[in-house]
Structure formats: C-alpha cells, structure tokens
Amino acid sequence: MLSYLQQKTLSPSQLQTKLSRWRFQDRKIVFTNGCFDLIHKGHIHNLATARALGDKLIVGLNSDASVKRLKGESRPLQSENDRALILAAMVFVDAVVIFEEDTPFNLIQLVQPDVLAKGGDYQKHEVVGADIVEAKGGEVVLIPFVKGHSTTQILQKR
C-alpha cells in the first residue's frame, strides 16, 4: 500500500507522462499548491473542493527549504516526504509534485492546468500563475476560506 501512495508523488518528468495520458483521455486538470505542514480541516475543504472542479487534482508541495524561507526557521514541522505521503493518501489527490522555488510558477507553466484553485485568503491578482492559466482559456477559482483553521493558528494556540 505504501508503494502505491509513493507512486502518486511524482517528479516533473513523471508528471509530464501522466499529463499526456490524462489529456489524451480528455481529463480536466486542476492544480493547487501549498506547504500543507499540518493537515487541518481547511486543507481538506480546499483540496476536496478543488478536486470537484475537474477530473484530476495535482498538488504542488513546497519543499522543506521553500517552507523554511516562507514560514521561518521553525518550519516545516513535518518533512516534505511525510507531507507528500499524507497528501497522496487522500482519495481526491491524484498527484503530488514537490517544488523547490518559493512559488509554483514554473510548475504551473509545466502543468498548464485547466483550473487553478487557491484558498479564499487570496485575491485573484495575488495568485501566482493566474496569467498562465487564463491565457490558455482556463479559470482561476478562489475557494472560500474556512475561518479559524490554519497551521499558524493551531501553533499559536499551543
């Protein structure tokens, strides 16, 4: 079972192979991204809602180094491999790709998703890659934010 889950964590070249197959099958590709350091209700809501927007959900996952640059030296709480495995275990996640940069811009260029989904704590003009998706006729969807559910808030309550 573990190997099946690990097979859902793909390198960019492995993802290209999957994308070719999914596009040949006329699947609607949805992309979202994040650190997913401590999975909580807000993450589950966003991921499940994102998957409902299409046929396949690709999750871009910030690497450990990227999370550290974005969130500080005390983060991430879990390794990128552990976070990828947790995401891969979710039935609505079809692929996980770890990226090193601070934003998923290059990964979005590679994926060319039909739908780019982000949490409602963003505004459309702040969504990295929105221009790429809209230029090819895709859509950017902001999923309503689940208030009171963030890793930062969980850590502050401790």
N, C-alpha and C positions, 0 to 999 in steps of 0.2 A: 504494500500500500504506500509506503514512504517513497518508493521509487516513482510511482505514478504521480505523486504530488511534486516531487523534484523535477519531473519531466514538464511540468507546467511553468517552471522558471526557465526562461529562455535567454540566450544571447541574442544580440541584434540580428545576426545571420540566421539563427534558428527561427527567429520571429519572421524574417522575410519569407522563409519557406512556408510557414503556417499562413501568413497573409496571402501568399499566392494561391494556396488551396482554398482559403475562405473566400477570396474574391472570385475565384473560378466558380465556387458554389453560390455566388451572389449573396453572401452574408453581409449584413450591415455591421460595420466595425465601430465600436465605442471605445474611447480612450479616456482614462483618468489617471491621476498621479497623486503621490503624497509620500510622507515619511512613514505613516502607519506604525508609530513607535509603540503605542499601547492601543490595541484594538478596543474600541468602545462603541456604544450604541450609534453615535453619529457616523462613524465609519461604516458600520453595517448598513445603515439607512442610505448613505451616499452610494455605496457600492451596489447594493441591490437595486436602487433606483436607476443608477447608470446602466446596469445590465438590461433593465427593462426597456431601455431606449433603442436597443438593437439586438443583434444575434450573437455577437461575441464581444466580451469585455477584456481589454488589455489594460493592465495596471502598471504604470511606470513607478518604480520604487526608488526613492533616493538612497544612495549608498551610505554607508556609515560615515565616510568622510564628508559627504554632502550634508547630512543631517547635522554633524558637528559644526560645520560652518554656518548653517542656517539657525540652529537652535542653541548652540553653545557647547562648551566642553563636557558638560554632564550628560549630554545626549549623543547617540541614542541609548535608550535603556536596554534594548534588545539588538542583537546583531542583524545585519542585513539578511543573512541566510535564514535566521529564525523568523524574521518579519516576512520574508518571501514565502517560507513554508506555511506560515499561518494564513497568508493571503491565498496561496494555492489550494489550501484545504477548503476554501469557500466554494460552494457549488456554482455560484454565479460568476466566478472569476475564471476566465479561460486561459490567460497567460499573464505572467509577471516578468517584467524586464527591469533589472537594476541599472540605474544610470548614475554616472559619477559627477556630472555637472550640477550646478545649483538649480537649474531649471530643466524641464524636459523638452526644450525647443528642438534639439537635434533628433530626439526620439520621435517627436510628433512629425517632423519632416520625413522620417523613415516610414512611420506608420500610415500617414495620410488618412486619419480616421474620418468616417462619415459623421461621427458625433464626438465632440469634445465636451466632457462633463466635468464640472467643478462644483465645489460646495458654494452655497449661497453667501458665504462670508467674503466672496469675491464679487467684483463688478466686472462686467464683460470686458471693458477696456484693460483690466488688470490680468486677464487670463492669457498666459504665455501660449502662443501657438494659435490663438483665435484667428489671426490673419491668415495663417496657412490653411486652416480648415474652411473658413468662409470663402477663400479664393477659389477653392475647388468645388464650391456649392454645398459644403457640409454645414452643420449647425453647431453652435455653442450653446450648451444648456447649463444653467445655473440651478443646482438642486437646493431647495430650501434648507437652511442651516438648522440643525437640531440644537436648540439653545441649552446651555449647561453641560454640553458633552464635548470636551476637548482634552487631549492629553495634558496640556498645560494646566487646565483647571483641576484635573484629577490630581496632579502633582502638588498643586497649591493647597489642596485640602489635607494633605498628609501632615 
